Each structure stands twice: as structure tokens, then as C-alpha cells.
Amino acid sequence: MKADRRDPHALTKAMLAGDRIALARLITLVENRGSATAEVMSQVYSRCGRAFTIGITGPPGAGKSTITACIIEHLRELGNSVGVVAIDPSSPFSGGSVLGDRIRMQKHFLDPEVFIRSLSTRGSHGGLARAGRDVSRLFDAFGKDVVIIETVGVGQTELDIMEVADTVVVVLVPEAGDTVQVMKAGLLEIADVFVVNKADREGAKRMHTELEMMLHLKTASEDDSWQVPVLMATASAGEGTAEVLQACQRHRARLDDPGRRAKRNERLRSEVLEICEEEIMRRLRSAGGRTLAELLDSVSRGRRDPYQAAIDLLADPASLASILKQDGKERC
């Protein structure tokens, strides 16, 4: 029986029963941040927590998509089903994604055990759309063994991937320049695995050595039992990518360390606030009613400044509660 495409609850039920079309429609719903997003994610949350999430990040042109395609191939050889969230640059005109990653991974596109979805960054400064976390959880609830999140690769702002992925792979190339720039970008702090890709090029061994030296100095002063490996690969030739997956799997075995559990719990606390913030903003923007209309009108006419208007609204809990309850939900 086909799910009603307009009913998020029916879609959720169908998706949990293995309906790929329902999964695709739910991904569209959460990417567009539909009004039912929080409810849908709440319904599937109990089915999450089994998939292993790998984040792949690094500067543009480092070969992230090629490495991702190779890792997918290795995972499929091991019998794992895979979900891929490819974060693409937003189109400056439509806000949609460029879909370049889907083109580069077309080898796996017809595999029924691989589901690839491109998302646009939608202006996210961290290179990872907020919807990325929800889509990865939908893949998890759908039954994917491994979820790969490949970020857009915008250099110094590729930091929010660590809030979503269990293991973060940072891909660099010899042309990335002085490794000091890696430190400035914050990549040294977020990487669980470093990969120097295009290892057949000049400067690859030097970058490998410098990264290992910096990591040695970093871990010598920190209480961290995981020694971040620096691997060499030439993904275009399929060389070294199996070792990348093996390093990710070794890191996965350490995810239950007390320190990492504490960080994961702290992320969940922060996520509650993020969800509340998004939901409150959505309701405020879609709310009708005289109270809010009069408040905004007084600002637009210059009778009240925006700061005082916000203070007045927050100082009147009854009015604020009434506005937030006016939740004119659109259908997906």
C-alpha cells in the first residue's frame, strides 16, 4: 500500500517498513525544514543509534568524492548497506544543490543497497546543512549500516561535521600548502583520521611527515588514547582507500570511551536547544494574529525599535505562548 505523500506520519510508517520512496520524500521534508520535521524525527529516533556515521571533509579539490566512492565500494564488498549525504554548494539562484557528488558517485547509483542524496548548504557557514544530521538519522532508522556525510569543502569553516559524525576523515592534498594552515583551519582538532590524497604528487611525503609531527606534539599534551593516523592514498587509482576504511573501523571501536560518551551527551543537550530555536523561529515566522501583527507594524512604522519590541514580546509570556501555539502547519 502506497503511503499518502501528504501525510508525514504515513510516510514515516512506510519508511520504517522499508519503502525507499517514502524515505526520499521524508528527506525532502527535512531538507525543506517542513513544519512536521520535529515530529517525524521524534518518531524515528528510537530506531536510530545503530549506523556508523563517517564524515569526510577537507578543502575543495582534495578528492573527497573519489575517496567516498571507494569507501562505498569497500563497504559493499563487506556486505554493508550505505547511505550517503553529499553536502553540495548551494545554487546562488535557487538555493538548491549542484548535485556534483551524485554525478561522481554514479557507479553506485543503481545499487539498491546504496542511497545517495545531495543536500545544499543553504548558506550554512559550517559547510554542513542543518538537515544533514536529520537525513543521516533517517538513513539510520531505515536500516543503513553505514552513513557517509561528505561536506562541501570550504576550508576554515568545516568544523560542524564533528557534531554529527562518529569518525571524521580529513582529506588533504600536497597542494593544500603549509600544514600550519591546517592548524589555523581547525582541522587538526576535528580529524580522527588524516588522509594525504594524490600521494603520487610532489610534496605528499613532506606533508605526511609534517602532519605526523604536529599530531605527536598535540597528543603528547592531551589525554587521548586515540593516535590519529596519517594515511597516504591515491584514490583515483584505488590505492590506500581500504586502509582509510580500516582506520575508521578501528576508531569506531573506541567510541564508547568515557570521554567520548561525555562529549556525545553534551552534544545531545545542545541539540535540544538548537531544535527549540529552529521551531520557535518557524512558528514566529508563520504565526498570524493581531498581537504579533501590531507589534511588527509598530516597528515598521518607527513607533518602536526592534530591540524594545523583542523585549516587550519576551516580557509577556502569555502573548508569546499564544503566538507560538498558532502553528499553521503546511503539508509536506
Residue, then its C-alpha position, 0 to 999 in steps of 0.5 A: m500500500k502506497a503511503d499518502r505523500r501528504d501525510p508525514h506520519a504515513l510516510t514515516k510508517a512506510m519508511l520504517a517498513g522499508d519503502r525507499i520512496a517514502l524515505a526520499r520524500l521524508i528527506t525532502l521534508v527535512e531538507n525543506r525544514g517542513s513544519a512536521t520535521a520535529e515530529v517525524m524525527s521524534q518518531v524515528y529516533s528510537r530506531c536510530g543509534r545503530a549506523f556508523t556515521i563517517g564524515i569526510t571533509g577537507p578543502p575543495g579539490a582534495g578528492k573527497s568524492t573519489i575517496t567516498a566512492c571507494i569507501i562505498e565500494h569497500l563497504r559493499e564488498l563487506g556486505n554493508s548497506v550505505g547511505v550517503v549525504a553529499i553536502d553540495p554548494s548551494s545554487p546562488f539562484s535557487g538555493g538548491s544543490v549542484l548535485g556534483d557528488r551524485i554525478r561522481m558517485q554514479k557507479h553506485f547509483l543503481d545499487p539498491e543497497v546504496f542511497i545517495r542524496s545531495l543536500s545544499t548548504r543553504g548558506s550554512h557557514g559550517g559547510l554542513a546543512r542543518a538537515g544533514r544530521d536529520v537525513s543521516r538519522l533517517f538513513d539510520a532508522f531505515g536500516k543503513d549500516v553505514v552513513i557517509i556525510e561528505t561536506v562541501g569543502v570550504g576550508q576554515t569553516e568545516l568544523d560542524i561535521m564533528e557534531v554529527a559524525d562518529t569518525v571524521v576523515v580529513v582529506l588533504v592534498p600536497e597542494a593544500g600548502d603549509t600544514v600550519q594552515v591546517m592548524k589555523a583551519g581547525l582541522l587538526e582538532i576535528a580529524d580522527v583520521f588524516v588522509v594525504n590524497k594524490a600521494d603520487r604528487e610532489g610534496a605528499k611525503r613532506m606533508h605526511t611527515e609534517l602532519e605526523m609531527m604536529l599530531h605527536l606534539k598535540t597528543a603528547s599534551e592531551d589525554d587521548s588514547w586515540q593516535v590519529p593516523v596519517l594515511m597516504a592514498t591515491a584514490s583515483a587509482g584505488e590505492g590506500t582507500a581500504e586502509v582509510l576504511q580500516a582506520c575508521q573501523r578501528h576508531r569506531a571501536r573506541l567510541d564508547d570511551p568515557g570521554r567520548r560518551a561525555k562529549r556525545n551527551e553534551r552534544l545531545r543537550s545542545e541539540v535540544l536547544e538548537i531544535c527549540e530555536e529552529e521551531i520557535m523561529r518557524r512558528l514566529r515566522s508563520a504565526g498570524g494574529r493581531t498581537l504579533a501583527e501590531l507589534l511588527d507594524s509598530v516597528s515598521r512604522g518607527r513607533r518602536d525599535p526592534y530591540q524594545a519590541a523583542i523585549d516587550l514580546l519576551a516580557d509577556p509570556a502569555s502573548l508569546a505562548s499564544i503566538l507560538k501555539q498558532d502553528g499553521k502547519e503546511r503539508c509536506 
